[in-house]
Every structure is written in C-alpha cells, then in structure tokens.
C-alpha cells in the first residue's frame, strides 16, 4: 500500500469511522488528546467527520505533571477544542515511579483517567491517534522482548481494554492505524495545525524513543515502506493467535472437571499444546501471563512430582496446585493465626480461642477465616447443654478423631478428609470446635455423634462458613 497523501487522509479516516460506527452503532466517540501532532490531526479529522455526521464529539486530556510544560499543553488542548466547539475535559494525575518504571506508571494512570472521563460523559468509543509507524514500533519492541504471536500481533484497530480503561463497556479504537506518520505530518502542514512537542519523546533512555530515532530511520533508508510490511506480518501473527486461541478453548472445554483441569486428559498433548492451553487458562481466569521459562518449569513439576506430593507453585495472582490428578488454581489467601499442616508436623498443643454460645445464630471468628453457624433442626446438640459449655475453636493439632454417626466408625480427621476428597490446602484452613478434650465439630466433615442429643426438635447443628476469597 502506498503512503497516504495529506488529501487522502480525511477519506481514509471517514472509511475507518464508518466501519467503527457499523460495529459499535450506539457508542458516542471521544478522542484522547495529548496536544501533540498526532492527536491534533485526530482532533481536526474527528471534528470534521462528526460535524458531517451530526455526531457529538468529546476530547479528553490527561495532565501528568511530569513535564514543566504540562500546564501549557493543557491550555493548548483546551483552546483548540474551544475554537472547534468540541466538548473538553481533563484530569490531573500524580505519577510516581514504581518497579515497572515511570513510563509504564504514567500509561496506567493516563488510561484509567481517560476511562473515568469516558464513563462520566457517556462516551463508549475512545479514539486514539496511533498510526502505522506506531504499529511498526510496537511489533519491533515486542520482537526484541521475545514475545510470541500475541505480542507480535501489534495493536488492534479496536478492542475492549477493561484492564486499562476500567470497564468492559468501553472500546478503544485506532482509526489512523493504517496511515503513516508522514501522511499525518503532511496533513498537519497543509492544515496549518499547531501542536505541542513533548521533550520526553527525544529521550533515548526510553526504548520506544531509541527505536524511533535511531533504528527506524535506518530501516526506512534500507527498506522503504517497511512499516506496511511489518503491519502485514502483525496481521499474520494475529491470525495465528486466533487459531491458537480457538484450539486452546476447545482443549480447555474438553479437559475441565468443574473448575479444575484434568491432567490425565492432556497428558498426551505435545508440550507446545499444553503451554498454549495453560496460557489460555490464565487469560480466562484474568491472571498475568507467565514467562515461557516459568511455564515450562511449572509443567515439569505438574507431571513429574510424586502422586502424593503436595505440589504448590506460586504465581503473583494465585497458587497452582495438583490434587488427585487435577490442576487447581487457588487464590492466594492470607495466612491465618496458628495455621499449620498437622498431617506433616505431628501433634501440637495450643489453647485456641475460647467462647460461649448464648443463643446467637452465628459467631464470626476472623482469626480462623470464617463464621460458625448454629442451625436449629432435628439433629445436633441440646441447646441448653450447649449454652452451659466452655467451647474452644482452633485449627486441628493432629490426632483428633471423629465419629459422624452411631453406625459409622470413628476415624482420624485425616482419614475423613481423604475419604471426602478434601485437598490438603483446604484442610489446613478448616477449624475444629471442642469442649475440653471432646471434639464436637470439624469443619469440612461434620459433628461428632457422641455428645449429640438423641432425636427431637430444636436441636443445634454446627456449620462452618469460610470467608469468601
């Protein structure tokens, strides 16, 4: 595709907007306006198109406060919108450097602020000024980072980005994505547009700037029109990724057992197919994508550890565990006071938390991560007797035994948990209730029958409800 000329740019923009309006007919448009050349071109094109279509247009600016010229940029954007009669709003954000760097922190705050303004003003379609050269830079950066097809796909013409904009309803669109920077520069010159220059765009310490000012000119000299070819490669990568996603969705549906993944159903898959499935699982669960090295190590542990091993792999957003041939993604819950695994470390003596039941329907025990309910029914303890007891709640210390019914044997809690299929990581968070040395109740199993009343009405049954993750 030859480079667009300044005169062809409005027609190309109108064609892109026609497609967006057909796809999102009820979404009111707004533009992200920084005041730089690209966004000022977008403002002028969007204003002309909106006037012709009879569509209301808004423009939103984010004041980062990093540059000493930030106030001037805000004033420039406000004046430009006022001259065109475009509704304008802005937000000031306070950017602080974190482990991801100043640039990434500013980007997160910028898009969060843009999403907030979109919701406030009822704009469902946020237009950004990304163009063909930006796409080429993005793909090259992803290539240099060792990204796979998803990263090499570059930017979409339109997509929902709830992680950035804070809402599933908002769409971010890039109607200039097929147009070169040269075409935008020619249009700006022909239209006598004024814009601001962000001095940080010249700082080679930022990877994108180094690429833009040092690498891209050399590529343009040796390979004229390379941006279009990189964009075609990105489109091929996007097509490949869609196929990978389709395969992963089919594999996931065939291997799920409730919320867990049946490892037996995927054991015959190739390593690449297993990795593809697990990446899809992480994406579906809204978890950060792991590195290839991390994923390979996790898969090796999943399939090579002993069957009775209590496997736990830690991810920033969850724990990956294996239980009875199933892979479970469990939330990373805070440790509770005195929590331990008595099946591994033997008998421990602790006082627990002493309490009296005075007839209330439930008692919260924050230190044990839940609520103990006292349900009235036909089975359980005599309420008068229960009120007279000094009770203790604690995590099991090892050696406790429970008889759930007169016609059932007395067994260790560990044996009950194994028979019920309760995973080890859940057992360690399930407390017991005692009267002195007598076990009355074990969460996840039930009540001991020895001290229960023999039939009748108005009896009290204990029930444990863990706090939600």
N, C-alpha and C positions, 0 to 999 in steps of 0.2 A: 504494500500500500504506500503510495507516495505521500509526502508530507502535506498536511492540510495548509492551505493558504489562509491569510487573515480573513478574506472574504468568505471562505467556505466554512469557517468556524461556527457562525451562528446557525447555519443549516445543519451541521453535524450535531450541535448541541440540541437543537429542536428535535432532531430524529431520536437522540438518546432520551430526551424527556418524554417523547411520545411513547416509547417503549416502557418507561418507568410508570407513566400515568396509566397505561393499559394494565400493568402488573399490580399497581397499588393505586386504584382509582380514588380511594377515599382519603388518601394521605396528603395533608397540606404540606407544601415544601418550605424549607428554611435552609439557609446556607451558613456554613461555618466560615466566618470572615476574620482572617488574621490581619488584613491590611496589606499583605504582600502582593506581588504581581499576579500570581496565580489566582488568589481569591478575589482580587479586584476585577479580573477578567470574568470570573464566575459571577460576581455580583452584577456586572453590566449585562452579561448574556441572560442570566436568570430574570433580571428586571424586564428586559425587552420581551422575553418569552412569556412571562407572567402577565404583562400588560396586554399582549396579543391574545392570550387565552382567557383573560378575565379571571386570573387566579391570584389570590392574596399570597404575598411573599414576605418572609421574615428573614432577618440576618442576626446572627449571634456571635459575639466576640468574647474571648477569654483573656483576661489581664493576668499574666503570670507574675508580674512584679520582679522578674529576674533582670531584665534589661533596664538601664536608666531611661530608656526612651519609651517604656511601656505606656506611660500616660499619653504621650504624643500619638502612639499607634491607636489607642482607644479613641482619642479625639478625632483622628483622621477617619476611622471607620464610622463614627457617629455622624460626622459631617457628610460623608459620601452617601450614607443611607438617607439622611435628611434631604439632600439635594434630589434624590430619586424618588422620595416618598415611600421608602421601604421601612417597614416596622423594624426597630432595632432594640436589642437588649444585650447586656453584658454581665459577666460575673468576674469577681476578683478571687483568685485562689492563692494560697500560700504554699509554695513549693519547697519542700525540704528534701535533701538528698537522702536516699536510702540505699540498701545493698544493691538495688537494681540500677542505681545511677540517677543523676539529676534529670537527664533527658526522658528516661522512662517514667519517672515520677511525675514530671510535668505533663507527659502524654496522658497518663491515667486521670489526673485531675482535670485536664482540658476536656476529655471526652465525657467525664462524669458531669462537668458543668454544662456542656452542650446538651447532654441528655436531660438534665434538670430543666433547662430553658425550653427544650422541645416539649416536654410534658406540660410545663406551665402555660405555654402559648398554643397548645393543641397542634403542634407540627409533627406529623408522623413520618416525614421524609426529610432526612438531613443530607444536604448536598455538600460534598467536599470537592476541593479543586485538584485532586490527584490526577496526573496526566500520564502519558505514555513513558516519559523519561523516569517518572517516579516508579512506575511499574518495573522498568528495567533495573533500576537501582535496588528495588525490593527483592527481585529474583536473584540478583547477583549477591546481595548481602546474605540471603538465605543459603545460596550455594556455598559461600565462604564459611558459613556456620555449620555446614554438613547436614543441612535439612533434607528430608525426604520429599516425596511428591506433594504432600500437603503444603509444606513451606514453599516449594518451587512453583506452586500454582499461582503465587503472587496474590494480588488484590482482586476481589470480585467486583463486577460492575455494580452490584447491590447485594447487601447481606444484612441480616439482623445481628447485632453485636451486643447482647444484653450484658456481657461482662464488662464492656466499655461504657455503654450508654445507660445501663441500669434498668433496662426494660426490654421485654420480648416484643413489645408492640412497635418499637421504633425501627426504622430501616435507614441504613446509611448507604447512600448512593454516590457514584463517581461518574457523572455524565461526561467528563472530559478525558476518561481513561484511555481512549483510543487516539487522542490528539497529542502532538509533540509539544515540547516546551517552546520550540522555535515558532510554532503556529500561534501560541499564546503571546509570545513576545511581539510577533508581527501585528497581532490584533491590538495589543495594548498601545503600540506605537501609532497605528493607524487611527485609533480612537482617542489619542492624546490622554490616556489614563494616567492618573497619579497613584503612586503606591509607596509603601514604606519598605526599607531594607532592614532585615534583622541581621545584626552584625554576627550573631552566633552561627549563621549559615556559612560563614567563612572560616570557622574554627576547625582545623583539620583533626583535632582530637576526637571529634565525633566521627564515627565510622562512615555514616552516610555522606558527610561533607568531604571526607578524604576520597571516597569513591566518586563523588560528583565532580570534584575539581581536579583530581589527579588521574583517575582511571578512565572515566567516561570520555574526556576529550581525546585520549589516546585511542580508545576503541572507535570513536567516531571518525578519526583520521584514517585508521587502518581498515575499518569495516563500516562504511557509510550505511546508515539505515539499520544498524544493529538492534536498535530499540524494538522495531517491528518484529524482527526475527526472535528476539528474546520473548516478546509477548506471545508469539505463536508457540514457542516451547512451553511457556507457562500454561497456555490453554491445553496443550497435550498432557502436561502434568496434572492439570485439574481433571481432565477426562480419566486419566489413570486412577486418580484418587477416588473419583466417584465409583469406579468399578471395584476398587478395594473396599470402599465403604459398603457397597452392595453385598459383596461376598462376606464381609465381617458381620453384617446384620443377619444374614442367613445362618452363618455359623453360630452366632450368639443365640438366635431363636432355637436352634437345634440342640444346644448344649446347656441351656439354662435348666436348673431344677429349683423352682421357686426363685429366690434371689441369689442362689449360689450357682457356680459354674461347675458342671460335672466334668472333672478332669479325664475320666475314662472315655468320654465321648470325643475328646480332642487329642488323645494320646498319639493317635496315628497320623495326625496332621504334620506337615513339614514345619520346621522352626519358623520360617517366614510367615506361614499361615497362622500359627499360634500367636506370634507377635502382632500380626495385623488384627486378630480377634481381640487381644488384650488391650491394644491401643483404642480400639473401638469401644470396649467396655469402659475404659477410663473416661473417654469422651462422653459416653451416655450417662455416666454417673457424675459428670461435672467435675472431674478430678484433673489436676495438672498432668500434662503428658510427660511420662518419664523418658529419660535418655535411653538410647539403644543399649548401652553397657549395663545400666540398671535393670532394664527389662530382661536382658539375656541372663543376668545373674539370678533374678527372681524366678525365671522359668526353670533354670537349672536346679534351684532349690526345691521348687514345687514337685518336680518329677524324680528327684534323686534322694530326697530325705526319707528316712525310715517311716513306715506307715504310722507308727505310734509316736513319732516326733511331734512336739507341739510347735509347729512351724509358724513363725510370725515375721513378716517382712514389713518394715516401716516405710510408709510414704508420707509426704508432708500433709496429705489430707485424709489418710486412713491407715488401717493396718490390713495387710494381706495375710490371710490365714488359710491353712488346709485342715479339714476335718472329714474323716471318713470318705476320702476321695473327692471332696468338693472344695472349691476355692471360694472363700468368703471375703468380701470387702467390708470391714467393720469400722465404725467411727473411732477416732482417737479420743477416747473419753479420759477425763482427769482421774488420777489415782484417788482412791478413797482411803480414809484413815484406817490403817491397820490391814489393808487388803493384802492378801497373800495366797499362795497356792499350797494348801496343806497336804495335797497328794504328793508333793515333791519334798517338802521340808519337814514333814513329821508333825508331832503334836506340839502345839504352842498353847500356853495358858495366858488368857487376857481377861480383864474384868468386863469388857463390853460396855454397853450403855444401859443402865438400869431405868425401869419405868413402871408405872402402874396404869392399868386400864380403868377408866372411870365411866365407861359407857359411850365414849365418843365413837363415831363411825369410822374414823381413820386417824392415824398419827403419822406425821411426817418425820423421817429420820434422815436429814441432809447428809450427815456423815457416812451414811450407808447407801446413799444414792437412790432413795425411793420413799414410798408410803406404805405403811402397814394398815390394811383394811380389816375391819371387824364386821363381817356379814352375818346377818341374822337369818337362820334357816333351820332345817330339821336335823342337821349333823353338826357336831362341833363340841365346844366346851360349855358347861353350865355357866351362865353369865355371872351369877352370884359368886361362884367359886373362883372364876377368872379375876373378878374385881379384887378379891382378897389376896392375890398372889403378887409377890415381888418378881417381876419379869426382867429378862435381860435380852437385848438384841446384840448380835455380834456376827462377825464372819466366822465360818467354821474353823476350828483349830486342828482338826484331824481326829479320827477315831469315833466320831459321832455315828450312832446307828438309829434307824427309824423303822417302825412297823406301821405301814399306812392303813392296814385294816386287819381285823381279827383273823381272817382267813388267808392272810398273806404273810410271808416270812419277814423277820427282822433282818435288815441288810445295812451295810455301811452306806453313807451318803454317796461315796464314790461309785459304788455298785448301782445305786438307784440312778445316778446321773448317766452312767454308761448305758444302762438299760433304756433310759428315756432319750438317749442321743443328745444330751446337753453338752455343747462344746466346752472345752476347758476354760476358754476366756470368758464364758458366761458364768461358769460355776464360781469363779473367784469373786464375782460381784453379787452373789446371792447369799443373803444373811440367814441366820437361824434365830429362833426365839426359844429361850429356855426358862424353866422355873427351877432355880438352883442347878442341879446336875441333870434334871429331867428335860429331855428335848421335847418341845411341844410342836414345833413347826420348822420346816426347812423350805425356804423359797425355791421354787422350781420343781419341788417334789410334792409337798403337801404336809398335812398334820399327822403326828403320831397318834395312834389309836389308844394308847394305854390309859391316858387320863381323860379321854373324851367321855361325855355323858352317853348313856345307852338309850338313844332314841328320845323323841319328844319334840316339842316346838320351842321356838325362841332361843335356840342354841347359837353359839357364836363360832363362826368359822373364820380362821385367819387366812388372809390373802395378801400377797406382796405385789406391788406395782412399782416397777423401776421408773425413774425419771426418764423422759424421752431424751435421746441423744441431742 
